[in-house]
Amino acid sequence: MYDDIFNLQKRRNPKRPFSVRTKSGLCVLCRGTKMLCGKSSCPVVLRYHQNMKVAPLIDTLNLEGSSPPSVFVGRIGYPKVSIGPLIPPVHGDTSILDTPESWVGKSMNEIVAMRSQLVRGKYSVRVDQVENGGRLVDIVREIAMAKNPAEVDATLFKKPRGGLVLSDAVQPHGPSAPLKSLSVDGLKIDRRIDKAYSDTDLFAKDAVLTLYQNDVSVTRIQRAFSVGSFGLGDNRKFVPTRWSITAVDDTISKHMVERVKDYPWINEYRVYESWSLDNRFIVLMIPAAWSYELVEAWYPNTTWNPDGEEVAIFSSSEGYGGRSKYAEIGGCYYAARLATSEHLEREKRQASIVILREAHPGYIMPVGVWNVRENVREAVRNPPRRFNTMSEALAYVQTRLDIPLSTWVANSWMLRQRLFQRRLDDFT
């Protein structure tokens, strides 16, 4: 019987990507106790327990709570999208619920517990109705521009339904419900963001860079960007949250990279590392002109390799001239590029960068690209291991990762190029 279970042909339901349907019902047979799927813990049970904790608190048509502040702009139906605040059924300082910069080191249980509290209010609007969408739209924008938790009172057409919503790009959030009306109290707008919003002659790119240089967090910039707070007056639009995250990461990191290209090279090989949520991140910095690559290895029974029998490896890269097409690997590419380029900018140095990521089965569900950005930031915040040669650096890397070095080299354009170039140099 159990041989049959392990040999079942699994089929994934795209609407419920973390439950596995089989003819004999693998999840039904397991029930979160046998880990037949191969994961180290059961994502179904984790989500169920958190849903049960939150459900009694949101069984209402009138939801009150302190938004962290946080908003969400959907992408389904674009150019008509659903916008609205994320509201927990609790009051007080809830800022941690939407501050990914403070989440490194937290467990999957802690992240799910935080984010499952956030109920998404939904109000349908055209993306160009930033300034003429009515008072509800104005309130959503004000929440997105706030610097502190705001007391929000939402009247809903229906009680919140659904469970934890997961995405590769965006932080998880809880159930959703259509908004009937919305009011807010105790809200304080971030003056730096308000200044950019008020300047209708300032391009969105310049607004993003100015705010970043004025120490506004990336998360806050992304939030305000999504509700059309920046750009030339007539061109402002709502931007789906997942797009706004990548747009801000890309804009800031491109600017940083251009500055980094003017700096002298680092003078040794460096290896930085960070371990979190069963993800291992290695950042290899090479004394050379700017280039960049992210290589991700997903073990079987992880989010993006649920049915595989072997490790799945993906990569995206760019040379000194950058890239013109969207990275195959997705938003993580731009998040990690931001983390490394800002580090080099602080040091006033230039380097060629290869990031290696192993996602092990303990990474049972996606939590958003912040996981990559903040873990790479965490890695480069700590002192690196320093080496005189590429061989020494790679020998150390091999001791920190499970996948053989030869496999990484086979899947890394930059490592192959670097090792091949080194052999040519030996003859000159």
N, C-alpha and C positions, 0 to 999 in steps of 0.2 A: 504493500500500500504506500509506504513512504517513498519507495523508489519512484512510484508513479507521480507522487506529489512533486518531487524535486525535478522530474523531467517534464513537467507540464509546460505547454506552450503559453507563456504569459502574454496578455494583451492589456495595454494601458488605455484607460478612459481619459481623453484629453481634458474633460471637465473636472476630473478628480485625479490628477496625475500622481498622487501618492497613495492611491489604493490600487491594488492589482487584482484584475478580474481573471479568473480561469474557469475552465469547465467544471472543475471540481471544487472551486472556491478556496484558494490558498489562504486568504485572509481569514475566512470562516474557520478553517481547520487550525490555524495558528492562534487567532484571538489574542495576539500580542504577547504570547508566552513562550513560543518555541523559536521565534525569529527565523521562520522558514524562508523569508525573503533575503536573509543574509545581513540585514542591518544590525547594528549594535543595540539599537532601541527602536521601539515602534512609533513611527510618526502618527499613525492613526490614533493610538491610545493617548499620546501626548496632546494632540489637538482636541480629542474628545474631553479629556479631563479639564483642559483650560476652557473649553466651550461651556462645560457644565458649571464652572465657577462663575462665569460671566453672565450666562443666560438669565438667571433670576433678576439681575440688576438692570437688564435692558429690556425686560418684558413690559414695555410701555410705549405710548404714543407721544410722551413728553419726556425728552431726554435732557438732563441737566448735568453739567460737569465742567471741569477745567481743561480746555484744550491746551496741549503742551506749549505752544500752539502748533497746530498741524492741519494741513489741507491735502486733498487728493483731487487730481484732475485725471479722469479716465481717458482712454483712447478709442474705445468702442463707439462706432457711429460717426467718427471724425468726418467732416468738420463740425458736427454737433456732438458735444461731449457732456459728461456729467461731472459737475464740480461740487465741492462741499467740504466742510470741516471734518476732522477726525476728533471725536468726543469720547472720553472715558466717563463712565458713570460714577466718578469720584471727584472730590474737590481738593484743592491745595496745590502744592508745587508738583506738577506732573511733567516738568520739562524733560526729565530723563527719558520719557516715553518716545520722544522724537529727537534725540540727540545722539546719533550713531557715533559721533566722535568720542563718546564716553562708554561705548559698549565693549571695547576690546577687553577680553578676560571674562566676560559674562558667559554663562552656559547657554546651551540651546533652550533649556527649560526656562531660564530667566528671560531670555529674549521673547519667547513665545508668550510667557505670562504677561510681560509688559504690553506687547503689541496686540494681543487678543482682546484687550480692554477697549481698544479704539474702535468705536462705531463710526462708519462712514456715512455721512449724510449726502444725498445725491440730488442735484438740481440740474436739469437739462438746459443747455445754453449753446448758442453758436460761438465758435472760437473768437469771432470778431466782436462779440458783445461785451468787451472788457469794460467800457465806460457807459454803456446804455442798456445794461442787463437788469437794472432795477436794484432796489435796496439789498436784497439777499446777496446778489453778486458783489456789491460793495462791501458787505460784511465779510464775505469769504476772503476778499482781497486784503482787508484790514487784518484779519486773523493771520494771513500768510506773512504780513509785514510786521507783525508784533514781535516784541523782544521778551515777552513774559507770558506765562499761562493766562488765558482769558476765560472768564466765566461765560459759558455759552448755554443758552436755553433753546433747544430745537423742538419744534412741533412736527411730528411725522405723519405722513398719510397712512403708513403701515408700520407695524412693529418690526424691529430689526430682524433679519433672517440671514441664515448662512453661517458658515464657520470661519476659520482663519483663512484669509486669502493670501496665497503665496505667489511670488514672482522672482525671476532671476535677477531683475534690476532693482525692484522697489522693496522697501521694508514691508514685512507682513502687516496686515491689519485685520480687524475683526469683522463682524456682520455689517450689513448695509441696509439703508431704508431711504425712501424718497422723502425729501424735505418739503414741508408745507410752509413753515415760517422759521425765522431765525433771529435771535437777539443776542447781544454780547455786552458784557460789563467788565470794567476793570482792565481794559485793553490799553497797552502803551505801545505805540508804533516806534520801531527802531529808527532813530533820526537819520542814520546813515542811509538806510534803505528808502526812507521817505524823501530824502534829498534826490536820490536817483529817480524815484518815481515822479517827482515834481518836475524834473528836467525833461521835457518832451522833445528836446533837440539832441539828447544824448543817445547815441547808438547803444543797443543792448549789450554788445561786446564790451564797449567802454564802461558801461555801468557795472557789469560783472567784474571786470578787472579792478575798477576803482574800489568796489566794496571789498574784494579779496585783499587788496593792498591796505585797506583800512581795518583789517582784522575781523571782518564779518565771516562767520564760519561758512564752509562750503554748503552745509545743509540748509542754512538760512537763505543763502543766495539762490539755491535750487528751488526752494519753496516759493520765494517771491517771483522768481523767473517763471514758474509754472502758471501764475495767475496774471501774466501779462503786465507786470509792474515796470518793465524796462522797454526801451526802444523809442523810436520816433512816434509821436502821438498817434498818427493815423494808422500806423503799422502794428500796433500792439495787439497781441492775440494770446488766448489761453494756450498753454503748451502742456500736453499730457505729461504727468509726473515722470514716467520712465524716460521720456525724451528730454525733459528738462535736466534730469540728473546727468545724462551723458553730455548734453550740450554744455553745461557748466564745467564739467570735468575736462572736456575737450578744449573749450575756450581758454581756461586758465593754464592748462598744461602746454598748449601750443605757444602761448606767450612766454611761459617759463623756458621752454626748450630754445626759443630764439635767443633769449638772454644767455642761457647756458653755453651756447655755441661760441660766445665771445670770450669764455673763460679758459684758462690753462687746464690741461688734462690733470687728473689725479696722478700720483706717482707710484702707485702700487695697486695690486689686485685686492679687492675687498669682497668679503662675504658677510652679508647681513641675514638675519633669520627671525621668523616669528611663527609660533605654533598657536592655533586657536580653532575650536570647534572641529577638531580632527582634520584641520587643514594645515599643511606645512608650506611655508613660504620661504624661499631662498632668493635673495637678491644678490646677484653677482655683478660687481662694477669692475670694468676693465679700463686701463689707461689707454684711451683711444678717442677718436672723434665721436660725437654723439651718434648713437643708433640705439634701438630699443626693441626688445622682444619679450612677449609674455607667452610662456608655454604652460599649459594646464593638463594635468593627468588625472583622470577621473576613474577611480576604482569601480569594479562591478558593485551593484547595489547602492550606488550613489545617485544623486538627483538626475544628472544628465547621462548616466550609464546604468539604468535600472535593470536591464535585461541582459547586459553583456557578460561574457565569460572572461574577457580580458580587459586590461586597463585601456581606456580610450584617451588618446592624446591629441590635443588641438593647439594651434599656435597662430599668432599674428605678429607682424614685425614691421619696422620701418628703418630706412637708412637715414643718412644725414639730411636728405631733402624732404623727409616726412612721407606721408601717404595721402592719397587722394580719395580712396574708397573706404567705406565703413569697415572697421575691423571684423574679420570673420568670427573672432572669439567673443564679440559683443562688448557691452558696456564696461566689463571688468578691465578691458585693455586700457581705456581712457582713465579709469579710476587709479590704476596702478601707475600709469604714466604721470599723472598729477603728483602722486606721492613721491616718486623718485625725482622728478624734475624740480619740485620745490625744495627738496633736500639739497640738490646740487646748487640751486640758486642761493640758498643760505650759505653754503660753503664757498661760493664763487669758484666752482670747479666744474669741469666737463668730464664725462665718461661715457663709455658704451655699456649698456645695461641689459642683462638677461635675468628675467624673473622666472623661477621654476616653482610650480605649485602642485602639490599632491593633495587631492581631495579623497580622503579615506571614508570607509563606510559609516563612521560615526557622524559624518555630515549628512544627516538624514533628511534635511529639507533646505531649500534655498532661503536666504534671509536678505538678499539684495547685494548690490555691488559695493555698498559701504564696507562689507566684510573684507573685500580685497583692498580698497583704498586705506582703511584704517589699520589693517594688519601690515600692509607694506609701510605705512607711516610708522607703526610701532617698531617694525624691523629696523628702519634706518635711524630711529631715535636712539637706539642702543649702539654701543661701540661695536665695530665690525671686527672680524678676524682679518688680518692683513698678511699678504703673501708677496713674494718677490717674482713668482712666475705663475703662468696660467696653469701649469701642471700641478703645482702645489695647491692652488685654489680649487681646482676641480677634484683633486684627491680628497680635500676636506669636504667638499659638497657631497661626494659619494658617501661619506660617513653619516651624513645628516638626512639622507633620503633613502627610501627603500628601492626605488626603481634604479636599475643599473645605469651607470653613466653612459654606456654605449647607446642605450635607448634614448636618453635625453639628447645626445649628440645627433642621432639619426632623425630626430624630430625638431631640431633647432637649426634654423638657417644661420643664425649668428654664430653659434658654437662651431658649426661645420666650417663656415667661412674663416673664423678666427684660427682654428686649428690647422686648416689647409694653408692659410697665409703664413702661419708660423713656420711650416715646413719649407715653404719657398724662401723665407728669410734666412733659413739655415744655410742656403747655398749662395747667398749674396755677400 
